[in-house]
């Protein structure tokens, strides 16, 4: 079953990243373009992944039924972490996800939610590449205080 899911994920995720790498008269490469496009095929229609990022099958899992979705999806691609952070800041809002907070240290952890779900996007730099970890789960419901308690 896991092999089947992995194969389906691999077939669903593809695309090419575009960037400009012009050189000046001294031959130094200019800074690569800061914007990324969304991959054409996505695991979930409302969670964007930058074009050119490949799924890490052995480290990914996704489950969906008619009531809920749960996933831990890992991708790797050749863009710097700061460019990927900007991609998610722009794209998650376009896909109707509300930003809750962003924690930036060595890794970048971006927390989003919609009406029913929570999505945590973690971006880890690896040399000149980035690893994206998407954690998706139903929103937890707050515990109701018992009567008489404050």
C-alpha positions in Angstrom: 0.0 0.0 0.0 2.8 2.4 0.9 4.6 1.7 -2.4 1.4 2.4 -4.3 0.9 5.7 -2.4 4.5 6.7 -3.0 4.2 5.9 -6.7 1.1 8.0 -7.0 2.7 10.9 -5.2 5.8 10.7 -7.5 3.6 10.7 -10.6 1.5 13.6 -9.3 4.4 15.9 -8.5 6.5 17.3 -11.3 7.4 20.6 -12.9 10.4 22.7 -13.7 11.7 25.8 -11.9 12.7 28.8 -13.8 15.4 31.2 -12.9 17.6 33.7 -14.6 21.3 33.3 -14.3 22.7 36.2 -16.4 26.3 37.2 -16.2 27.8 40.7 -16.2 31.0 41.7 -18.0 33.1 40.4 -15.2 31.5 37.0 -15.5 29.8 36.9 -12.1 26.4 35.5 -12.0 23.6 37.9 -11.0 21.3 37.0 -8.1 18.8 34.3 -9.1 15.2 35.4 -9.6 13.4 35.7 -6.3 10.0 34.4 -7.5 9.1 30.7 -8.0 6.1 29.3 -9.8 3.7 26.7 -8.5 4.2 23.1 -9.7 1.6 22.0 -12.2 0.6 18.8 -10.4 0.0 19.0 -6.6 -0.7 16.3 -4.0 -3.4 18.5 -2.6 -5.1 21.2 -4.8 -4.9 23.8 -2.0 -1.3 23.3 -0.8 1.3 24.8 -3.3 4.7 23.4 -3.9 7.4 25.3 -5.9 8.0 24.0 -9.4 11.2 22.0 -9.6 10.9 20.5 -6.1 10.9 16.7 -6.0 9.0 14.6 -3.4 11.1 12.5 -1.1 9.0 9.3 -1.3 10.6 7.3 1.5 10.0 10.1 4.0 6.5 11.2 2.9 3.0 10.0 3.8 -0.5 11.2 2.9 -4.0 10.0 3.9 -7.3 11.5 2.7 -10.9 10.4 3.1 -14.2 12.2 2.8 -13.9 13.7 6.3 -10.2 14.6 6.8 -6.7 14.8 5.4 -3.4 14.0 7.2 0.0 14.3 5.5 3.7 14.6 6.1 5.2 15.5 2.7 8.9 16.2 2.2 10.3 17.8 -1.0 13.8 18.9 -2.0 14.8 21.4 -4.6 17.6 23.7 -5.8 16.4 27.0 -4.4 17.6 28.9 -1.3 15.5 28.8 1.8 14.8 32.6 1.8 13.3 32.4 -1.8 11.1 29.4 -0.7 9.9 31.3 2.4 8.8 34.2 0.1 7.0 31.7 -2.2 5.0 30.4 0.7 4.2 33.8 2.1 2.7 34.7 -1.2 1.1 31.5 -2.3 -0.5 30.2 0.9 -2.7 33.3 1.1 -3.7 32.8 -2.6 -4.8 29.2 -1.7 -7.0 30.5 1.2 -4.6 29.7 4.1 -4.4 32.2 6.9 -0.9 32.8 8.4 -0.8 32.2 12.1 2.9 32.8 12.8 6.4 32.3 11.4 9.4 31.3 13.4 12.7 31.9 11.8 16.0 30.4 13.1 18.2 27.9 11.3 14.9 26.4 10.0 11.8 28.4 9.0 8.5 27.2 10.5 5.4 28.7 9.0 2.1 27.9 10.6 -1.2 28.3 8.6 -4.8 27.3 9.0 -8.1 27.4 7.2 -11.6 26.7 8.5 -10.9 23.0 9.2 -7.2 22.3 9.0 -3.7 23.3 10.2 -0.7 23.3 7.9 2.9 23.7 9.1 5.5 24.4 6.4 9.0 23.9 7.6 11.9 25.0 5.3 15.4 23.6 6.0 18.4 24.9 4.1 20.8 22.3 2.8 23.7 23.9 1.1 22.3 25.8 -1.9 19.2 23.6 -1.8 16.1 23.5 0.5 14.0 20.8 2.0 10.3 21.6 2.4 8.3 19.6 5.0 4.5 20.0 4.9 2.5 18.7 7.8 -1.2 18.7 7.3 -3.8 17.7 9.9 -7.4 18.5 11.0 -7.6 21.5 13.4 -7.7 20.4 17.0 -10.8 21.5 18.9 -10.4 23.4 22.1 -11.4 21.6 25.2 -14.6 23.0 26.7 -14.2 24.1 30.3 -16.4 22.2 32.7 -19.2 24.2 34.4 -18.0 26.0 37.4 -14.3 26.1 36.4 -12.6 29.3 35.4 
